[in-house]
Amino acid sequence: MITGENYIGFQKSSEGAITFKTFNPQLNIENDTVFSEANLKEINQAVCLATDAFRTFQNTSGTQKAKFLNAIADEILELGDELIETYCSETGLPEGRAKGERGRTIFQLRSFAELVKEGSWVEATIDTAIPDRQPLPKPDIRKMMLPLGPVVVFGASNFPLAYSTAGGDTAAALAAGCPVIVKSHPMHAGTGGLVASAIIKAAKETGMPNGVFSNLNSNGIDVGVQLVKHPDVKAVGFTGSIKAGRALYDLASHRKEPIPVFAEMGSVNPVVILPNALKTKGNVLAKTYANSITLGTGQFCTNPGLLLGIKSEVLDDFIENLSEEIIKIEPSCMLHPNIIGSYETNKENLLNQDRLNVVSQYDADVNINYARQAIATASGSAFLENPAFHKEVFGPFSIIVQCENEEQLEQVISKLDGQLTGTLIADNDEASNYNKVISALQNRVGRIIFNGVPTGVEVCPSMVHGGPYPASTDSRFTAVGVNSIKRWVRPFSYQDWPNSLLPDELKNENPLDISRTVNNKLTKDKLN
């Protein structure tokens, strides 16, 4: 285990440990660095340090936490080309994607720094006493958000920076005052290790408590299982498959003390394309959606895996145009041989289903680990009768469902599992005639898009990246944007406490000058 002045670090290699290497899918070879899997002693050490750190970190001021988060961003930038080169060697993704994701990671960290520095995010609420109220006096009650405790974050396979070691889950948890233990994804352990070193350096520079952050490697599931089962872990963040996310959720639920698992999981992101829109811009839509389906080799959780329309000549024309456009796009590399193996298997299993027709498939030779895109189509009745058609195929693949009429379109949407996004493609005047369809779509998704594509998740306070199960395990929360901090806190009330003993957020004099709800009015005023 690598450490720095008692700061727990990350594992590369150690004698007798289970070891593994990352993989370069572009070159189809293993990378050179050997990583070791954390053992039970190291897992317990990380959780113990995090538990000790929480006693101090939960009371760290917003200004100090902001310095820490900004220092993490600075240290990640200081990693320079080494981080970008490692990222590319472990993912097969291009340099532009790596730099873009690094930029998003930096933006997230700085956004949370601004949030906690300003301080109103704690939702301070004060209801002052009415001693002479009859028949009983009213007590003084004051409420704010408090951090949960040590949080385990699982790195995501498809976002080695923005959803992994210093990604949104980690940034939000640290901003809330929760120490973080990252279970690094084995596919990009080198990238995770570099970012972990940046976080640890930032922690030391800004005087954060030892154990505020740890990064543990593993090549299998045992490390993650042990972390989730550990009695001192208080919450879990996860981005990945439904199977893995549900397994973690069940594991956490069966603990003696159940804990929340905030998992963002699978989604086919239905796109409803209405007839008038197809008439006026069908050709443009075909090109737009060919690009969206293949963007990043289809390895986005918001990839449009399901296109829904009403049978018509214009829908037939759209299917033909999309089929032509998608095979014009050169295939690209997937993240890992295991991922392309799953893609090909799942795609073939689906294409072998009755009543599903392949309308376009890239058939030319491709480099190893490159994915061939495909489009299939099915009737509305076939889709309703076969649950296999509803499942995500992670990669550049989509099904077009041809519904008989508006009623069947609404029925198809209503039968979908919960989704991260839904999209409506329509003329402005046309949309108002499909209120039932729009309502059905709204009930199945966390975000609804008008005349756009679901790929691309803006990081801003209004973003909801979540949705009804199985898109996420709790549709009340988002995994993106500063409001994602709400996953890692709990409401807490003080009743009749002396002003001098209250936290600054709730004191009469409002020393932090934050917005507070006082007797049902939002204000920054002091109390007399």
N, C-alpha and C positions, 0 to 999 in steps of 0.2 A: 504494500500500500504506500502510495506517495503522500507525504505530509509536508507541511511547512510550518515550523514553529508551533506544533501541536494542532494545527488546522488540518482536519481530515481532508484528504484529497480524493484521487481517483486511482483505480488500479490499471496498471499496464501488464506487469508480469510479477509473479512471486513464486518462490520455490514450492512445488507440490500442489499448486492451485490448478483448477480446471482452466485451460487456456483456449483461446480462439483468435481468429483473425477476421478482419473485415474483408469485403470483396469489391473489386473494381468491375462492374458489369460491362463497361465499355471495352476493356481489355480482356474480360473473361478470365481474370486471374485473382488470386488472393493478394491483398496488400501485405506489406512486410511486417508491420508492427504486431507483436503478440500481446494480447490482453488477457487478463486473468479474471475469473469469476469470483465475486465477493463470497467469502465463506460466512458461516453463521456468526463467528466472533466479530467479523467486520460489520455485519448487519446490525448486531446488537450494539456495537460501539457507535455506529452512526446514529441510531435511534436514541441511545443514552445521551450523546452529546447534544442532539436536537432538543431533547426534553430539558436538559439543563439550560440550553441557550434560550428556550422559550420563556423561562422565568425572567430573563432580562429583556429579551427582544420584544415581548408583548407590550412592554412599557416604553419602548424607544419612541422618541418624538417623531412626528411626521417630517420635520426638517432633517433629522438624522437619517431616517429611512430614505428620504429623497436623495441625499448625498450618496448613500449606498447604491441605490438603483442607477443613478447617473454614473457613478464610478464603474459599475458593471458594464454599462454601455461603452464607456471610454476604453475599458480594458479589452472588450471584444474588438473594438476598432483597432487597438494596438496590435492585435494578433496578425493583422494585415494579410498578405498573400498566403501565408501558411494555412490559415483557416479556410480560405477559398479553395486552395489546391487540395486540401484534405477532404473537404466537402465533396468536390467533384470526383475525387478518386474513389469515394465510398458510395456514390449514388448514381453515377453516370449522367447526372444533370449538368447542363452547361454553366459556364462561368456567370453569364448574365442572371440566370436564376439564382445562383448562390449569392451574388451581390444584392439582388433584389430582396431575397429572404433575410439577409443580414440587415438590410435597411429597415425592414419591417420589425425585426427583433429589437433593434435600437429604438425605433419609434415607440414600440410598446413599453419598453423600460422607461423611457423619458416621459411618456404619458402618465404612467403610474406614479412617477416621481412628482409630477405636477399635482396630481390628485392628492397625494398624502401630504405634500407640503402645504396646500391650501387648507385641507383638513375637514371640510364639511361632509365628506363621504361617510363619516361615522353616524350620520342621521341623528344627531343629538335632539332629543325631545324632552321638554320640561313642562310638567303640569304642577303649578304651585299649590301650596296648601290653602285650604279654607277652614281655619280652625272653628269658626262659629257656624258652619253648615249644620243644618238640622235634617234628619234626626241624629246623624253621625258626622263628626268632623271629617274633612277631606285631607288625606295625607299629602305630603310633597313627594312626587314621584318623578324620577328622571331616568331616561333611557338612552343608550348608545350601543353601537356594535363593538363586540370584543372578538379577538382572534380565537380560532378553535384550538390551535396547538400544532404539533409537527404534522406536516403534509407530505405524502409520497406522490411524486409526479412521474408518470411513465412517458418516456420519450416516444414520439410518433415516428413511424417508419418513413412517411412521405414528406415530413418537414423537419429536417435535422436541426434547424435553428429556431424557426418561429413557433413550433409546437413541441419543443424538446427541452434541452438542458436549461436554457435561459429564456424559454418561450413564454407564451401568455399565461399558462398555469403557474409557472414558477414566479414570474414577475408579479402576478396578482397575489399569490400567497405571501411572498416577502413583503409586498406593500401592506397587506393586512396585519403583519406582525407575526406570521407563522414561519418557523424554520422549515426548510425544504430538503427532502432527500429525493434525489432523482434516481430512478432505475433506468439507466441509459439503454438506448436501443442498440442491440448488438450489431446491426447493420451499419451504424455510424458511430462506433465507439471512439474513434479518433477525433472526429468533430466534437463529440460530446466532451471528451477529455480536455481538449483545448479550451472550450467554453467554460468548463468547470474550473480550470486553472485561473481564468479571468475573474470568475465570481469569487473564488477564494482570495485572490489578490485584492480585489475590491473590498472584501469583508475586512481584511487585515488593515488596509489603508484607512478605512472609515471607522475603525474601532468596534465592529460588530462582534457579538459574542462567539466564541469558538463553538462550532457545531451548527451555526445558523444555516449552513449549506453543506451537503455531501452529495457525491456522485458515485454510484455503485454500478459496476459492470456485471453483466451476466449474458450467457449465451442461450439459456433456457428459461424456464418459468419459475424455478425454485426460489430465486432471490426475490422476485415480485411477490410470490405467495407468502414468504416469510415476513416481508415488510407489511403486507396488508393484514396479516394475522397478529402482528406485534401489538400488544395491549397499549403501548404508549403512542402509537400512530393514531391521529384523530380525523384524518380525511384523506381522500385519494383523488387525483386527477388523471384522466386517461383519454387518449385519442387513438382510435384504431378500429378493429373489427368488432362486429356484434358478438361473436363467439367469445373473444377475449374479454371484452368489456363486461358482458353478462357474467362471466366466470368470476371476475373481480368483485362485481356487485353482490353476487351470491355469497362469496367468501366473506365479505365485509358484513353482510347481513346476519351471518351465522356466528359471528363473534359473540363472546359473553357481553361485551359492550359494542353493539352495532355502530358503525360509522358511515358517514355519507361517501358515496362514490359518484363523482361527477364525471361521467363517461360520455364523450361525443363519439358516436359510432356510425354505422352504415346508413347510406341514403342513396336513393335513385333519383331524387330531385325532379319530380314530374314537370314537364313543360306542356301547357295547354295552348294549342294553336287554333285560333278561331277562323272560320271560313273567309271572312272579308279581308283579314290580314294576309291570308294566303294569296288571295286574288291580287292584292296591291303590291305585295313585297315578297312573294314566295321565293324568287331567285336569290334575293339578298339574304333571306332567312336561311336558305340552304347552305350558302357559303359561311354565314355566321355560325351556324350550329355544327357544321363540319369542323370548323376550327375549335369550337368550344369542346366538342366531344373528344378531340385528339390532343387538346392542350395538356402539356405535361404528361403525355402518354396516358391520359385519362386517370391519372393518379391523384385526383383531388376528391375530397369528400363531397364537394358540390358539383361533381361532374354530372351533366344531364343524361342520365341513363334511361329515361323514359319520355317519349314524345307522344302526346295524346291529341287526336283530332277526330273530326266527324267525316265519315265517308263522303267523298265528292271527287269530281275530276281535278279540282285544284289540289286536293290532298294527294291524289295520284301523281300529279306533276311535281309536287314538293318531294315526294318519296324518290322519284326518278332523279330530280336535281340533286338532292342530298346524297344519293347513292353515287352519282358522278363526282360530286365535289369531294367526298371523303376519301376516295381512292387516289385523288390528285395529291394528297398530302403525304409526304415522305414519313414512313414509320420512324419512331424514335425509341431510345433505350429505356427499359424499365429499371427500377431501383435495384433489383436483385434477382438471381435465377429462381429463387423460391416464389417471388411475386409474379414473374412471368409464367412460371409453372402453374400457379393457381389460376392466373388469368386464362391461360389456354384450356385448362381442365374445366373451369366453370363455364367458359364460353362454349366449349364443345358439348358439355352436358346439356346446356340450354338449347343449343341449336339442334340437338337430337330429339327434343320434345316434339310431340305431335302438335300440329296446327301452328307451328312457328316457321316462318319462311325467311330464308336469307335473301336479302335483296342486294347486298353489296358486301364484298369482302376483299381486302387487299391480298392478292395471291402471288405477287412476285417474291423472289427470294429476298430475304433481309438478313442483316447481321445477327449473330447470336445475341440473345437477350433483348432484341427489338420486337415490339408487339405489332401484330397485324390488326388493323382496325376493321370493324364489321358493323353492319346495320341489319336488323331483322324486323319483321312486321308480323302482327297478329291481329285477329278480330277482337272486338270488345268482349264478345261472349267467351272466346278462348282464354282471354286474359282473366276474366272473372272465374273461370272454372279451374285454372291451373295456378296454384300458389307459387310454383317455381318461376313463373314469369315476373313475379313481384320482387325477386331478390336481386341484390346488387351484384354486378360483375365488375370487379375493380380493374378498370382499364378502359381502353378506347372502344367502347361497345354501347350501343343503344338499341332499344326496341321502340318501334312506332306502333301504337295501338290505334286501330281504325274502328271507331265507335259507330253504331247505327244512327244515333241521334243524340240530342242534348241530354235526354234522360239517362241513356246508357253511359254517356260521358260522366255525368254526375255520379252514377253508381260506381263506375270504375274508380274515380277519385276517392269516394267514401270508403272503398274496400282496401285502400292502400295502407301500409304501415306508416307510422310517423316518419316525417322527413325533415331534413334541415331546411330545404327550400322548396318553393313552388313558383312557377313562372307562368304568367299569362301574356300571350302574344295576341294583340287585338287592336283594331281601330278604336279610337276613343268613343265613338258613338256605339260601336258594336258591344263594347264591354258591358254597358248598362243593361243589355238584354240578357245577360247570363249571370244574374245575381246568385242563383242557386249553385251554379258551377263555382263561382268565386267563393261563396260561403263554404262549400264542401272542401275546396282547396285550402282555405284559411284554417279549417279545423284539423288539417293533417300536417301542417308545416309550421316552422318557426319564423320564416321570412318569406314574403311574397314579392316577386319582381314583376314589374310591368314593362313589356317590350325590351327585354334585355337578355342576358345570359346569367345563369347561376354561378358560374366560375368567377372567382374573384370575391374576396370577403374584405370589405373596407373595415379598417380598425378605427372605430369611433364610438362615442357613447350610445348612439341610437341603434347600433348593430345588435341583432340577436343571432348568435350562432349556436343553435340548439333546436329542440323541437320535441314533439310527442315521441314517446318510446316507439321504436328503438333508435331513433335519431340521437336521443340522449336519454340518460337515466332520470333526469329531472327537467321537465320542460319549462320550469319557472326561472331558469338561469341561462345566461349566455356564457360561452367559452371565449369570446372575443370582445375586446373593448374594456374600458375601465370599470364598467358595471359587473364584470366577471369577478371582481373582488368580493362580491356578496356571497360567493360560494364558500369562502373561507372564514366567515365570521358568524356570530350568533348575537341576537339581541339580549341585552342585560339591563335590568332596572335596579336603581338605588331608591330606597324609600326612607324619607325623613333623615337623610344623612347630613351631618354638619358640612357646611360649605367648604371648610378648610380641608376636609378629607375626601372631597369629590375629585375625580379627574378634571383636568383643566377644561375639557370639552363641555363639562356640565356645571362649572362654577358660575356663580351669579355675575361675576365681573367679566365673563367671557374673554379670558386673557388671550386666546388664540384668534379672536375676531372671526369666528366661523358663523355661517348661517345655521340657525337653530329654530326649531318649532317650539314656541313658547305659548302655552295656553291657546293652541290651535292657530297661531299666526307665525309665519316665517319671518325671522328678524335676526339682525346682528346686535340688537340692543342689549345693554347690560340690565340685570335685574336689580331693583332697589333692595 
